Amino acid sequence: MLLIGSSDRNLISVSCPIFPIPPQDPPRRQRCIWRFASASWGDLKRYCADFPWNDYCFPVRDPFLCAERIPEVIVSSMEVYIPHSFSQPKPSKPWFNTACSRAIHDR
């Protein structure tokens, strides 16, 4: 082994062949559609005013716990007081392109 300079350290060389993971389409999820015009805003406001935020969201000085619990409370209260439904995901059609769209338009 050839030492460079006066160092007593040895050079370590590592080769790690890593291949990129090919991208995949994300799984299709149902989309939540909120009907805000039909919400019970007064009830939602009372619920949020009466909720024990300090006891549930801030029981300890842990920002990660707070970051999980605050949106949990907000979304769960929305689910109760704002009507909503879920859309069915449409299947992917990779074969449908601009030529298909033009053909439909031109018929």
LUMVODO-136562 format. One record per residue: x, y, z of N, C-alpha, C in turn; residue number from 1. Coordinates in steps of 0.05 Angstrom, whole numbers, plus 5000, padded with zeros to 4 digits. Atoms other than C-alpha are relative to their C-alpha. Layout:
<recs>
n_xx:X&n_yy:Y&n_zz:Z&ca_xx:X&ca_yy:Y&ca_zz:Z&c_xx:X&c_yy:Y&c_zz:Z&vexti:NUM $
...
</recs>
This chain:
<recs>
n_xx:5017&n_yy:4977&n_zz:5000&ca_xx:5000&ca_yy:5000&ca_zz:5000&c_xx:5018&c_yy:5025&c_zz:5000&vexti:1 $
n_xx:4985&n_yy:4976&n_zz:5003&ca_xx:5025&ca_yy:5068&ca_zz:4981&c_xx:4988&c_yy:5021&c_zz:5019&vexti:2 $
n_xx:5009&n_yy:4980&n_zz:4982&ca_xx:5020&ca_yy:5120&ca_zz:5036&c_xx:5005&c_yy:5027&c_zz:4988&vexti:3 $
n_xx:4997&n_yy:4973&n_zz:5011&ca_xx:5007&ca_yy:5192&ca_zz:5015&c_xx:5007&c_yy:5018&c_zz:5023&vexti:4 $
n_xx:4992&n_yy:4982&n_zz:4979&ca_xx:5043&ca_yy:5243&ca_zz:5056&c_xx:5007&c_yy:4985&c_zz:5025&vexti:5 $
n_xx:4993&n_yy:5012&n_zz:4975&ca_xx:5052&ca_yy:5229&ca_zz:5129&c_xx:4976&c_yy:4988&c_zz:5015&vexti:6 $
n_xx:5024&n_yy:5010&n_zz:4987&ca_xx:4982&ca_yy:5203&ca_zz:5142&c_xx:5002&c_yy:4970&c_zz:5005&vexti:7 $
n_xx:5001&n_yy:5028&n_zz:4994&ca_xx:4973&ca_yy:5136&ca_zz:5176&c_xx:4973&c_yy:4988&c_zz:4994&vexti:8 $
n_xx:5027&n_yy:5009&n_zz:5006&ca_xx:4902&ca_yy:5130&ca_zz:5150&c_xx:5000&c_yy:4985&c_zz:4973&vexti:9 $
n_xx:5003&n_yy:5015&n_zz:5025&ca_xx:4882&ca_yy:5081&ca_zz:5095&c_xx:4975&c_yy:5009&c_zz:4985&vexti:10 $
n_xx:5022&n_yy:4993&n_zz:5016&ca_xx:4837&ca_yy:5099&ca_zz:5038&c_xx:4981&c_yy:4976&c_zz:4997&vexti:11 $
n_xx:5020&n_yy:5021&n_zz:5003&ca_xx:4773&ca_yy:5059&ca_zz:5035&c_xx:4983&c_yy:5008&c_zz:4976&vexti:12 $
n_xx:5016&n_yy:4996&n_zz:5024&ca_xx:4738&ca_yy:5052&ca_zz:4968&c_xx:4977&c_yy:4980&c_zz:5000&vexti:13 $
n_xx:5023&n_yy:5018&n_zz:5000&ca_xx:4668&ca_yy:5023&ca_zz:4964&c_xx:4984&c_yy:5005&c_zz:4975&vexti:14 $
n_xx:5017&n_yy:4998&n_zz:5024&ca_xx:4628&ca_yy:5009&ca_zz:4902&c_xx:4973&c_yy:4987&c_zz:5007&vexti:15 $
n_xx:5027&n_yy:5010&n_zz:4993&ca_xx:4553&ca_yy:5001&ca_zz:4912&c_xx:4982&c_yy:5005&c_zz:4976&vexti:16 $
n_xx:5017&n_yy:4995&n_zz:5023&ca_xx:4514&ca_yy:4991&ca_zz:4848&c_xx:4970&c_yy:5002&c_zz:5008&vexti:17 $
n_xx:5028&n_yy:4995&n_zz:4993&ca_xx:4446&ca_yy:5022&ca_zz:4860&c_xx:4986&c_yy:5008&c_zz:4974&vexti:18 $
n_xx:5014&n_yy:4994&n_zz:5024&ca_xx:4396&ca_yy:5023&ca_zz:4804&c_xx:4974&c_yy:5015&c_zz:5007&vexti:19 $
n_xx:5024&n_yy:4985&n_zz:4993&ca_xx:4339&ca_yy:5073&ca_zz:4802&c_xx:4975&c_yy:4982&c_zz:4998&vexti:20 $
n_xx:5025&n_yy:5014&n_zz:5000&ca_xx:4271&ca_yy:5046&ca_zz:4818&c_xx:4982&c_yy:5013&c_zz:4979&vexti:21 $
n_xx:5017&n_yy:4988&n_zz:5020&ca_xx:4225&ca_yy:5056&ca_zz:4758&c_xx:4975&c_yy:5012&c_zz:5012&vexti:22 $
n_xx:5024&n_yy:4988&n_zz:4989&ca_xx:4168&ca_yy:5104&ca_zz:4772&c_xx:4975&c_yy:4983&c_zz:4995&vexti:23 $
n_xx:5025&n_yy:5014&n_zz:5003&ca_xx:4101&ca_yy:5073&ca_zz:4784&c_xx:4977&c_yy:5020&c_zz:5004&vexti:24 $
n_xx:5023&n_yy:4983&n_zz:4996&ca_xx:4033&ca_yy:5104&ca_zz:4779&c_xx:4990&c_yy:4997&c_zz:5029&vexti:25 $
n_xx:5010&n_yy:5003&n_zz:4973&ca_xx:4007&ca_yy:5120&ca_zz:4849&c_xx:4973&c_yy:4987&c_zz:5000&vexti:26 $
n_xx:5026&n_yy:5013&n_zz:4999&ca_xx:3948&ca_yy:5079&ca_zz:4871&c_xx:4978&c_yy:5021&c_zz:4999&vexti:27 $
n_xx:5022&n_yy:4982&n_zz:5002&ca_xx:3882&ca_yy:5112&ca_zz:4855&c_xx:4984&c_yy:5000&c_zz:5026&vexti:28 $
n_xx:5015&n_yy:4998&n_zz:4975&ca_xx:3846&ca_yy:5137&ca_zz:4916&c_xx:4974&c_yy:5014&c_zz:4995&vexti:29 $
n_xx:5025&n_yy:4986&n_zz:5002&ca_xx:3776&ca_yy:5159&ca_zz:4926&c_xx:5005&c_yy:5029&c_zz:5008&vexti:30 $
n_xx:4997&n_yy:4972&n_zz:4994&ca_xx:3770&ca_yy:5234&ca_zz:4926&c_xx:4976&c_yy:5009&c_zz:5017&vexti:31 $
n_xx:5021&n_yy:4990&n_zz:4983&ca_xx:3730&ca_yy:5267&ca_zz:4981&c_xx:4989&c_yy:5027&c_zz:4989&vexti:32 $
n_xx:5013&n_yy:4976&n_zz:5010&ca_xx:3680&ca_yy:5319&ca_zz:4957&c_xx:4984&c_yy:5012&c_zz:5022&vexti:33 $
n_xx:5014&n_yy:4987&n_zz:4978&ca_xx:3658&ca_yy:5368&ca_zz:5011&c_xx:4979&c_yy:5019&c_zz:4989&vexti:34 $
n_xx:5022&n_yy:4982&n_zz:5008&ca_xx:3591&ca_yy:5404&ca_zz:5005&c_xx:4998&c_yy:5022&c_zz:5021&vexti:35 $
n_xx:4998&n_yy:4979&n_zz:4980&ca_xx:3608&ca_yy:5467&ca_zz:5043&c_xx:4975&c_yy:5017&c_zz:5003&vexti:36 $
n_xx:5025&n_yy:4984&n_zz:4999&ca_xx:3543&ca_yy:5502&ca_zz:5025&c_xx:4979&c_yy:4988&c_zz:5018&vexti:37 $
n_xx:5019&n_yy:5014&n_zz:4983&ca_xx:3505&ca_yy:5450&ca_zz:5066&c_xx:5011&c_yy:4994&c_zz:5028&vexti:38 $
n_xx:4987&n_yy:5005&n_zz:4974&ca_xx:3551&ca_yy:5451&ca_zz:5127&c_xx:4984&c_yy:5012&c_zz:5023&vexti:39 $
n_xx:5012&n_yy:4989&n_zz:4975&ca_xx:3526&ca_yy:5461&ca_zz:5198&c_xx:5022&c_yy:5016&c_zz:5013&vexti:40 $
n_xx:4978&n_yy:4983&n_zz:4991&ca_xx:3573&ca_yy:5519&ca_zz:5210&c_xx:4998&c_yy:5007&c_zz:5030&vexti:41 $
n_xx:5003&n_yy:4993&n_zz:4971&ca_xx:3544&ca_yy:5538&ca_zz:5278&c_xx:5008&c_yy:4977&c_zz:5018&vexti:42 $
n_xx:4993&n_yy:5023&n_zz:4984&ca_xx:3550&ca_yy:5467&ca_zz:5304&c_xx:5030&c_yy:4994&c_zz:4999&vexti:43 $
n_xx:4971&n_yy:5004&n_zz:5003&ca_xx:3621&ca_yy:5461&ca_zz:5277&c_xx:5015&c_yy:5020&c_zz:5017&vexti:44 $
n_xx:4987&n_yy:4979&n_zz:4984&ca_xx:3640&ca_yy:5527&ca_zz:5310&c_xx:4998&c_yy:4993&c_zz:5030&vexti:45 $
n_xx:5004&n_yy:5008&n_zz:4972&ca_xx:3610&ca_yy:5504&ca_zz:5377&c_xx:5018&c_yy:4976&c_zz:5007&vexti:46 $
n_xx:4984&n_yy:5024&n_zz:4995&ca_xx:3646&ca_yy:5437&ca_zz:5372&c_xx:5030&c_yy:5009&c_zz:5004&vexti:47 $
n_xx:4972&n_yy:4991&n_zz:4998&ca_xx:3713&ca_yy:5471&ca_zz:5359&c_xx:5005&c_yy:5017&c_zz:5025&vexti:48 $
n_xx:4996&n_yy:4983&n_zz:4977&ca_xx:3702&ca_yy:5521&ca_zz:5415&c_xx:5000&c_yy:4984&c_zz:5026&vexti:49 $
n_xx:5002&n_yy:5017&n_zz:4976&ca_xx:3684&ca_yy:5466&ca_zz:5465&c_xx:5021&c_yy:4977&c_zz:5001&vexti:50 $
n_xx:4981&n_yy:5023&n_zz:5000&ca_xx:3738&ca_yy:5416&ca_zz:5444&c_xx:5023&c_yy:5005&c_zz:5019&vexti:51 $
n_xx:4978&n_yy:4997&n_zz:4981&ca_xx:3791&ca_yy:5403&ca_zz:5497&c_xx:5028&c_yy:5000&c_zz:4986&vexti:52 $
n_xx:4975&n_yy:4999&n_zz:5016&ca_xx:3849&ca_yy:5425&ca_zz:5452&c_xx:5025&c_yy:4995&c_zz:5017&vexti:53 $
n_xx:4976&n_yy:5003&n_zz:4984&ca_xx:3900&ca_yy:5431&ca_zz:5508&c_xx:5004&c_yy:4972&c_zz:5010&vexti:54 $
n_xx:4997&n_yy:5028&n_zz:4990&ca_xx:3885&ca_yy:5362&ca_zz:5537&c_xx:5007&c_yy:4980&c_zz:4979&vexti:55 $
n_xx:4996&n_yy:5021&n_zz:5021&ca_xx:3884&ca_yy:5325&ca_zz:5471&c_xx:5023&c_yy:5007&c_zz:4982&vexti:56 $
n_xx:4979&n_yy:4993&n_zz:5019&ca_xx:3931&ca_yy:5363&ca_zz:5425&c_xx:5026&c_yy:5008&c_zz:5012&vexti:57 $
n_xx:4976&n_yy:4990&n_zz:4987&ca_xx:3981&ca_yy:5392&ca_zz:5474&c_xx:5005&c_yy:4988&c_zz:5027&vexti:58 $
n_xx:4996&n_yy:5011&n_zz:4974&ca_xx:3987&ca_yy:5342&ca_zz:5531&c_xx:5029&c_yy:5000&c_zz:5009&vexti:59 $
n_xx:4971&n_yy:4999&n_zz:4994&ca_xx:4063&ca_yy:5342&ca_zz:5527&c_xx:5013&c_yy:5020&c_zz:4980&vexti:60 $
n_xx:4986&n_yy:4981&n_zz:5018&ca_xx:4114&ca_yy:5388&ca_zz:5494&c_xx:5013&c_yy:4984&c_zz:4977&vexti:61 $
n_xx:4991&n_yy:5016&n_zz:5023&ca_xx:4119&ca_yy:5345&ca_zz:5431&c_xx:4988&c_yy:5011&c_zz:4975&vexti:62 $
n_xx:5012&n_yy:4987&n_zz:5024&ca_xx:4110&ca_yy:5384&ca_zz:5366&c_xx:4991&c_yy:4979&c_zz:4980&vexti:63 $
n_xx:5009&n_yy:5020&n_zz:5019&ca_xx:4104&ca_yy:5319&ca_zz:5326&c_xx:4972&c_yy:4989&c_zz:5008&vexti:64 $
n_xx:5026&n_yy:5009&n_zz:4990&ca_xx:4045&ca_yy:5296&ca_zz:5369&c_xx:4979&c_yy:5021&c_zz:4993&vexti:65 $
n_xx:5019&n_yy:4978&n_zz:5007&ca_xx:4012&ca_yy:5364&ca_zz:5361&c_xx:4994&c_yy:5001&c_zz:4970&vexti:66 $
n_xx:5003&n_yy:4999&n_zz:5029&ca_xx:4024&ca_yy:5362&ca_zz:5286&c_xx:4982&c_yy:4978&c_zz:4990&vexti:67 $
n_xx:5017&n_yy:5022&n_zz:5008&ca_xx:3988&ca_yy:5295&ca_zz:5282&c_xx:4971&c_yy:5005&c_zz:5010&vexti:68 $
n_xx:5027&n_yy:4998&n_zz:4987&ca_xx:3930&ca_yy:5311&ca_zz:5329&c_xx:4983&c_yy:5023&c_zz:4990&vexti:69 $
n_xx:5016&n_yy:4977&n_zz:5008&ca_xx:3909&ca_yy:5380&ca_zz:5306&c_xx:4985&c_yy:4995&c_zz:4974&vexti:70 $
n_xx:5016&n_yy:5006&n_zz:5024&ca_xx:3891&ca_yy:5360&ca_zz:5234&c_xx:4981&c_yy:4976&c_zz:5004&vexti:71 $
n_xx:5018&n_yy:5023&n_zz:4995&ca_xx:3861&ca_yy:5295&ca_zz:5261&c_xx:4973&c_yy:5011&c_zz:5012&vexti:72 $
n_xx:5024&n_yy:4988&n_zz:4988&ca_xx:3812&ca_yy:5337&ca_zz:5303&c_xx:4984&c_yy:5016&c_zz:4979&vexti:73 $
n_xx:5014&n_yy:4983&n_zz:5020&ca_xx:3797&ca_yy:5385&ca_zz:5246&c_xx:4986&c_yy:4983&c_zz:4980&vexti:74 $
n_xx:5012&n_yy:5017&n_zz:5020&ca_xx:3784&ca_yy:5330&ca_zz:5195&c_xx:4977&c_yy:4985&c_zz:5011&vexti:75 $
n_xx:5022&n_yy:5015&n_zz:4989&ca_xx:3742&ca_yy:5289&ca_zz:5242&c_xx:4975&c_yy:5018&c_zz:5005&vexti:76 $
n_xx:5023&n_yy:4982&n_zz:4996&ca_xx:3699&ca_yy:5350&ca_zz:5259&c_xx:4987&c_yy:5007&c_zz:4974&vexti:77 $
n_xx:5010&n_yy:4995&n_zz:5027&ca_xx:3692&ca_yy:5365&ca_zz:5185&c_xx:4982&c_yy:4977&c_zz:4991&vexti:78 $
n_xx:5016&n_yy:5024&n_zz:5008&ca_xx:3667&ca_yy:5294&ca_zz:5173&c_xx:4973&c_yy:4999&c_zz:5013&vexti:79 $
n_xx:5025&n_yy:5000&n_zz:4986&ca_xx:3613&ca_yy:5304&ca_zz:5225&c_xx:4981&c_yy:5022&c_zz:4991&vexti:80 $
n_xx:5017&n_yy:4976&n_zz:5004&ca_xx:3588&ca_yy:5374&ca_zz:5208&c_xx:4999&c_yy:5010&c_zz:4971&vexti:81 $
n_xx:5001&n_yy:4992&n_zz:5028&ca_xx:3602&ca_yy:5381&ca_zz:5133&c_xx:4993&c_yy:4976&c_zz:4983&vexti:82 $
n_xx:5006&n_yy:5023&n_zz:5017&ca_xx:3566&ca_yy:5334&ca_zz:5085&c_xx:5021&c_yy:4995&c_zz:4979&vexti:83 $
n_xx:4979&n_yy:5006&n_zz:5019&ca_xx:3613&ca_yy:5298&ca_zz:5040&c_xx:4994&c_yy:4973&c_zz:4987&vexti:84 $
n_xx:5002&n_yy:5026&n_zz:5014&ca_xx:3617&ca_yy:5240&ca_zz:4991&c_xx:5027&c_yy:4994&c_zz:4987&vexti:85 $
n_xx:4975&n_yy:5009&n_zz:5012&ca_xx:3671&ca_yy:5201&ca_zz:4956&c_xx:4995&c_yy:4993&c_zz:4970&vexti:86 $
n_xx:5002&n_yy:5007&n_zz:5028&ca_xx:3682&ca_yy:5197&ca_zz:4881&c_xx:5015&c_yy:4974&c_zz:4995&vexti:87 $
n_xx:4986&n_yy:5025&n_zz:5008&ca_xx:3701&ca_yy:5132&ca_zz:4848&c_xx:5022&c_yy:5007&c_zz:4981&vexti:88 $
n_xx:4978&n_yy:4994&n_zz:5019&ca_xx:3769&ca_yy:5135&ca_zz:4815&c_xx:4995&c_yy:4988&c_zz:4973&vexti:89 $
n_xx:5004&n_yy:5010&n_zz:5027&ca_xx:3766&ca_yy:5128&ca_zz:4740&c_xx:5025&c_yy:4984&c_zz:4992&vexti:90 $
n_xx:4977&n_yy:5015&n_zz:5009&ca_xx:3810&ca_yy:5075&ca_zz:4709&c_xx:5018&c_yy:5016&c_zz:4980&vexti:91 $
n_xx:4981&n_yy:4987&n_zz:5018&ca_xx:3872&ca_yy:5099&ca_zz:4673&c_xx:4996&c_yy:4990&c_zz:4972&vexti:92 $
n_xx:5002&n_yy:5008&n_zz:5028&ca_xx:3868&ca_yy:5099&ca_zz:4597&c_xx:5025&c_yy:5011&c_zz:4985&vexti:93 $
n_xx:4975&n_yy:4989&n_zz:5013&ca_xx:3940&ca_yy:5107&ca_zz:4572&c_xx:4998&c_yy:5001&c_zz:4970&vexti:94 $
n_xx:5002&n_yy:5001&n_zz:5029&ca_xx:3918&ca_yy:5091&ca_zz:4501&c_xx:4984&c_yy:5025&c_zz:4990&vexti:95 $
n_xx:5016&n_yy:4977&n_zz:5009&ca_xx:3871&ca_yy:5152&ca_zz:4499&c_xx:5018&c_yy:5025&c_zz:4998&vexti:96 $
n_xx:4982&n_yy:4977&n_zz:5004&ca_xx:3912&ca_yy:5208&ca_zz:4468&c_xx:4986&c_yy:5021&c_zz:4984&vexti:97 $
n_xx:5013&n_yy:4978&n_zz:5015&ca_xx:3900&ca_yy:5271&ca_zz:4427&c_xx:4988&c_yy:4991&c_zz:4974&vexti:98 $
n_xx:5012&n_yy:5010&n_zz:5025&ca_xx:3887&ca_yy:5231&ca_zz:4364&c_xx:4972&c_yy:4988&c_zz:5006&vexti:99 $
n_xx:5027&n_yy:5011&n_zz:4993&ca_xx:3830&ca_yy:5194&ca_zz:4399&c_xx:4981&c_yy:5023&c_zz:5006&vexti:100 $
n_xx:5017&n_yy:4978&n_zz:4994&ca_xx:3803&ca_yy:5259&ca_zz:4425&c_xx:4990&c_yy:5014&c_zz:4975&vexti:101 $
n_xx:5008&n_yy:4987&n_zz:5025&ca_xx:3804&ca_yy:5290&ca_zz:4355&c_xx:4980&c_yy:4983&c_zz:4985&vexti:102 $
n_xx:5018&n_yy:5018&n_zz:5015&ca_xx:3770&ca_yy:5229&ca_zz:4325&c_xx:4972&c_yy:5001&c_zz:5012&vexti:103 $
n_xx:5026&n_yy:4998&n_zz:4987&ca_xx:3713&ca_yy:5234&ca_zz:4376&c_xx:4988&c_yy:5027&c_zz:4993&vexti:104 $
n_xx:5010&n_yy:4973&n_zz:5006&ca_xx:3707&ca_yy:5309&ca_zz:4363&c_xx:4990&c_yy:5002&c_zz:4971&vexti:105 $
n_xx:5006&n_yy:4998&n_zz:5029&ca_xx:3706&ca_yy:5300&ca_zz:4287&c_xx:4977&c_yy:4982&c_zz:4991&vexti:106 $
n_xx:5021&n_yy:5018&n_zz:5011&ca_xx:3653&ca_yy:5246&ca_zz:4283&c_xx:4973&c_yy:5013&c_zz:4998&vexti:107 $
</recs>
